[in-house]
Amino acid sequence: MRIRREEGFALVAAILANLILLAVGIIAINISTQDLRLSMKVVGDKKAMSAAEAASHWVVMNLNPDNLGSVVQTNRPLDGLIDGLDSRSRITITQPAPPTVGPLFVKMHGYDMAANQWILLRYDTTITGRNNDYQTSATLDLGLGYGPVDATSY
């Protein structure tokens, strides 16, 4: 009678099964951490965009055509610009300038009274919002209008 020797087959099968389970575990961990990274990026992008949007509202409220440099900000904390906002977000606002494309002003229909015509002065600026926690940024190219202004002075 002949005895077959199968010593070690069970060990090889167990090692292969463990390798398959290890591969499945690595794939599951990779997918879950990828979802976390993506979620963090989305949150950071929203915070950066929120900072840029808040800065755009501030520019609209503080724009002065006689002193366009008064709204320029460089890497300023958002809460230093507007109280109560995110202190980890920073904004940069370039100096508004007359547009390089299109008219310098727009006529405002409905504001014409007697001999006076009223216009809206146009300016372009760029606002960048950044969030330090997530290392994200959002940039807005913003067109601003200031007025109504009496057209006889322009």
Steps between C-alpha positions, in 0.01 A plus 500: 500500500629832397462805729463839333677781669312829505689673775493876450204524262282633780768756586520624139120520477483696829768744386318560169170556682673749734653685205158530335349632823791744540446634147127549565583684827751728330249587227231577761733727698615676185143570387393631841802731540451624145144597591629685807760689294235598247263617773776710660578663164133586446478658846821697438378621160173618656685687776731668246205597280313632802800718589520635144127570496511683835791709371303585185213632713750705700648648180157596371424679828836679522580586137601864457585612145703793638727256688495159329796382708294517820352155436830325423577216742789254493479168685277651768312280749130501419397576858722812485290625211157407633448411868369156586620319187747212465839596643676219307396642162700773326415729212689700240333782305675668207452869427186562295575647158290617205417207273729418208208360301166670451381847594635694798148584611143384441203731456236454765159518340226614730731740683480770230350808654463814288845579356701275731602153386626249751759231441652202679883499506656158433804348672662157495682332788613153606422352841667186631372314805726243669448257784812402695350190663426327169759673277234604248433821311229656284550794266225735379541743213251763603340775297387790718263785430503832686213737465279663418742778404408817312617450140591866449820450702615213275 
